Amino acid sequence: MLFSTPEFLFLFLPVTFLGFAIVSAAISLRAGTYWLTVASLFFYGYWDTSLLPLIVLSIVANFGLGRVLFVNRSKAVLIVGLCFNLGLLGYFKYAGFLVGNVESLLGMRIAELNIVLPLAISFFTFQQVAYLVDVYKRRAVEPDFLNYCLFVSFFPQLISGPIVHHSEMMPQFRDAARKWFSRKLFLVAIAFIVIGLYKKVVLANGIAPIADGVFLAAQTGVPAFWDAWKGALAYTFQIYFDFSGYTDMAVGIALLFGIRLPMNFNSPYKAVSIIDFWRRWHMTLSRFIRDYVYIPLGGGRAGKSRRYVNLMLAMLIGGLWHGAGWTFVIWGGLHGLYLIINHGWRRFGPKSAKPGLVSVWSGRILTFLAIVVAWVFFRADDIGDATRVLTGMSGFGEGGLFAARAQDVMVLAVMFLIVWFTPNSCEMFRSVKPVLMLYSDADAEPPVVAGAHLLAVLRLKYYALTPLLIVIGLVGLLIVIDGGKQSQNFIYMIF
């Protein structure tokens, strides 16, 4: 039951919302929380009821371990909790990968595992690992079981994030007196859902066949220069609008219930450096890797050289989190290398108090090209496919350098205009604070924003966008109802 399917949009979501509204008004907000928890578990079980016991086991076990840690700050209990969570994740997600590599190394058959990867296991595992660590470090407030269940299973963020923090969500769930509904917030929520739906079913799914065609062709040969770049750029925009669309819809759906999720996507292709990119792309995953991987490894406290080693290790782990495959390891390693170069440039390169337009755009373009190269490994089925696409991008493929169709150039040009010159959804509705901010404005890069006048024009009040949103929504819904491309999963669902 994808966010972009008719059964979700026209059945599950309206029933869940109306049920929550009725139960909360007739009984209490606490009763509404029961309703929302049951609905969230139903949503998860709808994919495969055989997986429901796994998430219930994970919730019960981690809640129990957390209770023990609140009473007795025992490192042994924390280690048991970490082993339990990482053991589940390791078995379901990485056992097949490990056995396959050992078989290749030994040249012999070991076992046929046929393990089915449970939906969202990476997300709810990381979320609960962070919870146990914070309980151990006395940075968490003890929840009751109901709120903890909703904290883990809350359906708008369960499948593809954000990876929420207990300190962000528990106060919202505990506040029995909060006024969860307002007409303005409801309209903003609908706007987020409509915009996200359009990004997914029109933009992301619309450009996906271009990327699929090129990467499929790369399985048998080196694509031509333009074809290779077309495929790489198409996937670069596909994953952008796919993840951005999911994030917008998750924010909007959560707002329907008066819950604000942490910001998880902030126009990452406007980044002027790789450091800036990871402050904008999957922001809650970046936070998790920083707080629970990079810093425990020692961060930058053990010296500059050790800092670079820790950066690489953290990004390799981040790559493996995305998938059990060497292409994801290389993708993480590339970003680790990019971050090392970025930090080295900051340390040894020329200093500028206030970057100008030229330096901003040169940084943005260079960062974007580095990201495109890394996405090739992320998308490719294996290293050989990625190598052939990169070979084509370097100009060593067949068919000449320039054989671009005007239609393809136009599509990609429109994508560039959207990701570089238009405000994101959170910027458009900034006045109502639709998300919890992870970084302050002072942390944002760059201080000079190209296209600022256009951003100011497009940053409209929610009521001014209503006619446009209706048109966008109708286009998206017609595609959904037509049953065309909506069946494509969100990319981050497989992680």
N, C-alpha and C positions, 0 to 999 in steps of 0.2 A: 504494500500500500504506500506508494510514493506520494510525496506532497503534491505532485503534478498530475495525479490520476483522478478521474471522476469520483471513484468511491471514497477517496479522502476528502476532496473539495466539497462534494455535494451530500455526503452521508456522514462519515466519521467526524469531521470537524464541526459541522453544524450541530450534530447530536451531542457531542462532547461539550461544546460551548453552551448550548441551551440547558443541558443537564446541570452543568456547573453553576450557571446563573440561577436556575430554579432552586437547586439544593442549597446554595449559599444564601439566597434570600429567604427561603422558607424555614431553614433550620439554622445553619451557621456557616461561616467560612471554613471552619474545621471540617464540617460535613462535606463541603465542596472539595476540600483537599483529599478526602477519601475517594470521592468520585473521580477526581483527576488522576489519582494514583492507579485506581482500577482501570481507567481508560488508557493510561500510559502502558500498563502491563498488557492490556488487550492489544494495543497497537504493536507492541513488540512480538507478542505471540501470534499475531495475524500472519507474520512472515513465515513462521514455522513453529507450530505449537511444541514440537520436541525440544526447542531451544529455551522455552520459558523456564523450565527448572534450573537451567544454568544461571540465568541472571538472578533468579530468586535465591539460589544457593549463594551466589556472590554477595548479594545484598545482606542476607542473614549472617553469613560468616564475617563479613567486614564490620557490620554493626556490632556483633558480639565482640570481636577483637578490639574495636574502638572503645566499648564499654569497659573492657578489662584494662586498656591503657589509661582511661580516665582515672580508674581506681589505683592502678599500680603502673607507674611509669617504668615499664620493663623493656629493655632493649631486646631481650629474647622473644617477647611477645611481638614486638615490631618486626623482628626477623621472620617469625612464623607467618605474620601477615603478608610481608613482602614475598616470601617464598610461595605462599598460597596463590597470590594474585599473579605473580610472574610465572609460576608453574602452569596455571591455567592458560595464560596467554602463550607461553612457550609451547605447550603441547598442541593447542589448537592451531596456532599460527605458524610455528617454526619447526615442529617435529618433522613434517614432510620435507621441508627444505634441507634440514640437517641430514636426514637419512639419505636423501637424494645425492647430496654432495659426498657423503661417506661412500655410497655405492659407486659413484663415479671415480673416487680416489682409489678404492680397492678393486674396482672392476668386477664386482660381484653383487648379486641380489641379496638384500638383507630382509626387507619386509614390505608388504603392500598395506599402507596405512589407511588410505581413503578417508582422511579426516575432513569433515565439513567445517569450514570456518564459520563460527557463530557471528551473527550480525552484530556490529557495534562493539565487539569484545575489547578492541583497543581503546575505545573511548571510555566505557564504564570501568575498565581496569585501571587506566591511568588516573581517572577521577578519584577512585577509592584508594589508590596508592598514595596520592597527595593527601587525602583525608587522614590516613593512618599516620603518615609522617608528621602532619601538623598536630594531630592529637598528641603524639609522642613529644613534640617540641612545645606543647602547651600553647598552641596558636589556634585552637579550635574550641568552640562552645559545644557542650554535649547536647545532641539532638534527641528528640523522641523518635520512635521507630517509624511512625507514619511520615514525618517530615524527611527522615533519611531515605525512605523508599522513594518518595517523590524526587528528592535530590538526585538520586541515581537514575531513575527511570523516566523523568519528565520528557514526554515524547517530542516536543519541538527540538530539543538538543541531543536526544539519545543516539540517533543513527549516525550523524556526521558532525557532531559538535555544535557549539564550542565545548571545550573541556572546562566545565564550570568548577569554581572553587566554592568550598563549603561556606566561607565567610561572605560570599556574594549572594548565595541562594538561601541559606538557612534563615537569615533575618526576614526575607520576603515571605517565606513559607510560615514562619512563626507568628508574624504580625496579624493577629486575628481581627484587628480593628482597621486594617488597611482598606482604603477605598479603591477597589480593584477596577471599577468600570467608570469611564467617562466618555462622553460623545467624541471629544477631540482624540483621545487615545484610541478609541475604536476605529475612527476614520484613518488615523495614522497606521494602525495595525493592518487594516485592509489595504492601504497603499503599499506597505512593505510586501504583503503577500502577492499583490498584483504585479508589482515590479519584479519581484523574484521569480514569479511564474513566467513572465515574459522573457527574462534573461535565460531561464532554463529551456523552455520549449521552443522559443523562437531563435534566440542567439546561439546558445550552446549547442542544442540539438541540430540547429540549422547548419552550423559550420562543421559539425562532427564528421559527415561523410567525406569532406575534403581531406581531413587528417587521416581518417580510416583508410581511404583509398591509397594514399601515399605510403603509409606504414605497412599496408598489406603488400603493395608492390615491392617494398624494400626487402621482403622475405626472399625474393628470387633474383634481385639485381639492384644495382646502384641507380637511384633515380637521377634524372637530369637536374641541373642547378636550380631552375625555377621550381620544379616540382618538389624538390627536397625542401627548399625554403617555404614554399606554399604549405606543405604538410606540417613543418615544424611550427610555423606561425599560426596555422589553423588550430593546432592542438594547444598552443600557448593561449589563444583566445578562448578555445572551448573550455579548458579547465578553469580559466578565469571566470567566465560567465556561469559555468556550472556551479562552482563553489560559491561565487557571489550570489547567485540565484538561491541556492539552498540557504545561505546565511541570512539573506533578506527574508525569506519565507519563515525561517526559524524565529527571527526577531519578531516578525509580525504575528505569528501564531502565539508566541509567548505573551505578547502585549495584549492579546485578546483576554488573557487571564490575569492581567495586571502584573505580569512578571517581566522584569528587564534582564535580558541576558548580557553577558560581557561582550564588548565589541570584539569581533573576530576577523574582520576583513575591512581594510581601509585603503582602497585604491592602490594596491601594491605595485602596479606597473608605473606609478608616478614616483616610485622610490628613486633616489639619486645615489644610492649605494646599496650593497648587499646587507649591511647592517640595518639600513632603513627599510629594505625589503622585508626582513624578518620581524620588523616592528609593525608590519602592515599585513603580511600574509599569514593566515592561520595563527593569529596572535596569541591565542590561549595555548596552543601547542608550543610556540616559541617560549612562552612564559614557563610552561611545565619543564621543558628541556633546560632552560636557564636555572630554575629554582631547584629542580630535583635530580638533575644530571650534571650540568656544568659546574655549579657551585659546590655540590658534594664532592666532585672530582678534585676540587681545589680552586676552580676558577682561575683568576689571575693572581691569587695570593702567593703562589709558590714561585713567582718570577715570570718574566716575559716569555721565555722559551716554553715553560710548562703551560702557560696560558694558551699558546698555540696548539700544543698537544691536546689539551682539554677541549678546545674548540673543535678540533677534528674528531675526537672521540664522541663528543656530544652530537655532532651532525651525522656521523656514521650511525649512531643509535637512532637518531631522528629518521634517517633513511630507511633503516630496518623496520622502524615502527610503521612506515607506510606500506611495506610489503616484504615478504620473504623471498627475495630474489636479488641476484647480483646487480641487476640494473638499478634497483633502489639503493643499494650500497654505494654504487658509483655516483648516483645522483646526490646522495648525502655527502659523499667525499668531495665532490665538486663544490658544493656549497660550503663545506668546511674549508677547502682551499681558498674559495672566494673571500670568506670571512677573515682568514689569516692575512691575505693580501690587503684587504680593506683596513684591518687594524694596523698592519705594517705601514701602509700609506699614511694613515692618520698620525702614526708615530714619527715617521721619518720624512714624509712628504712636506711640501710647502704649506704654510698655514695661511688661512684667509679668514678674517674676522666676519665678513659678510659676503657670501658667494654671490656673484652676479648671474645674469641670465645665461651667459655662455657656459659658465662652469656648471650651472644647474642642469642645463640640457645635455651637455657632454656627459655628465655623470649619469643622467637618466637613460640616455641611449646606450652607453657602455654597460650599465647594469642590466638593461633589458636584453641586450644581445647575450650576455652571460647567462641569464635566466633561460633564454630560448634554447641555448646549447644544452643546458642541464635537463630541460624538459624532454629532450629527445630520448635520453636514457629512461626517464620516468615513464614515457609512453611506449617505448619499444618492447616487444615481447622478449627479446634477448639481446645480448651484447652485439651479436652479429648484425641484427637489424639496425640497431642504433649506429653502429659503425658505418653501415652502408648509407644511411641517411646523412650522416655527418660528412661522409666522403662526397656525396652529391652536393651538399651545401658548400663545400670547399671548391667546387667547380670541376671535379674530376669525374663526374658522371657522363652518361651519354646523352646525346640530343641537343648539345649546345648550351649556351649560358642563358639566353633570353628567349623564352617561348611562352611568355605570360599572356593569358587571356584577359581581356579588358574586364570581364565580369568578375574574375577572381581578384584582380587588383582593386577593383572598386569595393568589393566585400571587405577585403583586408584593410583598405583605407578607412572605411567606416568604423571598423573595429578599433583602429588606432585613435580615431577622433573621440570615440566614446571613452576609452580607458585613460586617455591623456588629458582631455579637455572638459569633461563633464563631471559634476559633483556626484559623489556616491549617495546612497539613500540616507545614511546617517547625517550627512552634511545638509541634505535638503530639509530634513525634519529635526534639525539640531535644537530648535527652540523647545521641543517637548522632551528632550533627553531620552530618546528611545532605547539607548543601550547604556551599560555601565562602562565607563572609560577605563582603559588599561594604562594609557599614557596621557600625561597632561599636554596642553598645547605647546608648552616649552620644550617638550621632548621631540616634537614633530620636526621632520626634515622635508624639504629645505625651508629656510626662512623666507625665501623668495619663491612665490608660486606662480608659474607661468599660466597665463590664461585666467588671471584673477578676476578680470572684469566679466568674463563669460560665466565664471562660477557664481559671481554675485547676482547676475541676471537669472540664472537657473535655480538659485537657492530660494525657492518660493514658499509661501505659506501653504499649508496642506489643502486649504479650500480652493486655492488658485489652481492646484494640480488636479482637482477632481475630474473635470471633463477629459483631460489627457489620460488619466488613469482608467477611466471607464473604457475609452477606446483601446488602450493597451490591454486591459483585462479581457475585453471581448475577443480581441485577436488571439490572445493566449488560450482562452477557454474554448474557442472554436477549434483550435488545433488539438486541444486535449480531447474534446468530445468527438472529433473526427477520428481519433485513435491513430493518428499518424506517427509522430515521433516520441510521444510521451512515455513509451515503454522503456526508454533508456534510463538505466539507473543513474543516480547521482554518482559521480566518480569517487567521492570520498566514502561512499558506502562500503566499498570493498576493503577498506582499511580497518 
